[in-house]
Amino acid sequence: MEIFERRRLRVVLEITSLDICYPEKVAGVLNAMNTLLSEANTPFIFILAVDPSVIVPCLEQTGCMKGLADNGYLYLNRTVTLPFSIPEMGARSRLRFLE
């Protein structure tokens, strides 16, 4: 396909709702992400929308981190390359936004 289009194609995968999965599935999804991103010229871009306070206990329950990190937050730090967070909105902020 890239030959016909004459440009590099990217596959964007959005990952959400990990908080409703079993811990083994959460670890499996993150391991699959790491596998797909391990190659230098991979065509994949992942958008991972998670609450670390929910995902970290899942990771720590499974054995996926053995030898990789001391805790779930370190594991996420090594997995996510461009982290950012959206601060919680207060009541006033929500009202101003609606106005």
Buried (B, 14 or more C-beta within 10 A) or exposed (E): EEEEEEEEEEEEEEBEEBEEBEBEEBBBBBEEBBEBBEEEEEEEEBEBEBEBEEBBEBBBBBEBBEEEBEEBBBBBEEBBEEEEEEEEEEEEEEEEEEE
